[in-house]
Structures are given as C-alpha cells and as structure tokens.
Amino acid sequence: MGKLVRDAVPFTTPAWFVSAVGILEIVVGLWFLSGRRLKWLLPLFAAHMFSTFSVLVFLPGAAFQHANPWELTMTGEFVVKNLVLLSAGLFLCSHGDPSRGPEHAMRAAMRALRV
C-alpha cells in the first residue's frame, strides 16, 4: 500500500508521508466515531477521499485492465469503493450534530408545528 501511495502522488514524497496519511485516516475515523463537530471534519475528509482518486489519474495501468475504464483491477476496485465512503461521509457530515440527541430534533419539529 505504501508504494501505491508514493506512486500516486505527483510530487516527491518524504519518507514520513505514507505514515502521515495512515495517521490522518485514523484521526478521521475516530472523529467520525466521536460524532462531534462533523461539519468541521468535512473538508479534511473530502480532501482525503478525493486524493485517493489520484491513482485513477496518475496510475491508470494499476487501476484499469487493458486501459478499459469498465475493467477495474483489484487496486481500481479498492479506489472506486471510496465513492461509497465519500457519499456516506458527506451524508453524516451534512446532517445535524448527533451529540445533541434525537430529542433536540423532536423539540425543534414541535416548535415549527406551533407556528
């Protein structure tokens, strides 16, 4: 995986770069698990997810079989599955703060009905 990350980045990567990407993924995952301030997470998460698609641009031979975009290699499938993660992350980040609990949403709905 480290070689793939290094090869997919269009600039020279220092030795610590792959470890930093791994740490970033752990931080993003823990942040999602916390459920707090997810709107702050959105730019970081989206940037990371979009950067994974650099494999499709800079290493098409590793992502597609016979230069056919409909025939993905295992690496290509690994990258394209990030579309699902990206949509799930966008969904979670775009909805209300779950730390306030469902009762907050219910009270807000009741206030809106009283108007």
C-alpha positions in Angstrom: 0.0 0.0 0.0 2.9 2.4 0.8 4.3 2.0 -2.7 0.9 2.8 -4.3 0.5 5.9 -2.2 4.0 7.1 -3.1 3.5 6.4 -6.8 0.1 8.0 -6.9 1.3 11.4 -5.5 2.6 13.6 -8.3 5.3 15.2 -6.2 8.3 13.8 -4.4 7.2 12.2 -1.1 9.3 12.3 2.0 9.8 9.1 4.0 7.2 10.0 6.6 4.4 10.8 4.0 2.8 7.3 4.0 2.8 7.2 7.8 1.2 10.6 7.9 -1.6 9.5 5.5 -2.2 6.5 7.7 -2.4 8.6 10.8 -4.8 11.0 9.0 -7.1 8.1 8.2 -7.1 7.0 11.8 -7.9 10.6 13.0 -10.7 10.9 10.5 -12.2 7.5 11.6 -12.0 8.4 15.3 -13.5 11.8 14.6 -16.5 10.1 12.8 -16.9 7.7 15.8 -17.0 10.7 18.2 -19.9 12.2 16.2 -19.0 15.7 17.2 -18.4 18.7 15.0 -18.7 16.6 11.9 -19.1 19.7 9.7 -15.5 20.7 10.7 -14.4 17.2 9.5 -16.0 17.6 6.1 -13.2 19.5 4.3 -10.5 17.2 5.7 -12.5 14.0 4.9 -13.5 15.2 1.4 -9.9 16.2 0.5 -8.6 12.9 1.7 -11.2 10.9 -0.3 -10.7 12.9 -3.5 -6.9 12.5 -3.2 -7.4 8.7 -3.3 -8.7 9.1 -6.8 -5.2 10.3 -7.9 -4.5 6.6 -8.5 -7.0 6.6 -11.4 -5.3 9.7 -12.9 -1.6 9.1 -12.3 -1.6 5.3 -12.3 -4.3 4.2 -14.8 -2.3 1.0 -15.5 -2.6 -0.1 -11.9 -6.4 0.7 -11.8 -7.7 -0.5 -15.1 -7.2 -3.7 -17.1 -6.3 -3.2 -20.8 -6.9 0.6 -20.5 -10.6 -0.1 -20.2 -12.3 2.0 -17.5 -15.0 -0.6 -17.1 -12.5 -3.3 -16.2 -11.1 -2.5 -12.8 -8.1 -4.2 -11.3 -8.2 -5.1 -7.6 -6.5 -1.7 -6.9 -9.0 0.1 -9.1 -11.9 -1.5 -7.1 -10.2 -0.5 -3.9 -10.1 3.1 -5.1 -13.6 3.2 -6.6 -15.1 1.9 -3.4 -14.2 5.2 -1.9 -17.1 6.7 -3.7 -19.3 4.8 -1.2 -17.3 6.0 1.7 -17.3 9.6 0.3 -21.1 9.5 0.0 -21.6 8.1 3.5 -19.2 10.7 4.9 -21.0 13.5 3.1 -24.3 12.3 4.4 -23.1 12.1 8.0 -21.4 15.4 7.9 -24.3 17.2 6.3 -26.8 16.2 9.0 -27.3 17.7 12.4 -24.9 17.2 15.3 -25.9 13.8 16.8 -24.4 14.8 20.1 -27.5 16.9 20.7 -29.6 13.8 20.6 -32.9 13.0 18.8 -34.9 14.8 21.5 -33.5 18.1 20.2 -34.7 17.4 16.7 -38.1 16.4 18.1 -38.4 19.7 20.1 -37.4 21.7 17.0 -40.1 19.9 14.9 -42.7 20.6 17.6 -41.8 24.3 17.7 -42.1 24.5 14.0 -45.6 23.0 14.1 -46.8 25.5 16.7 -46.1 28.5 14.4 
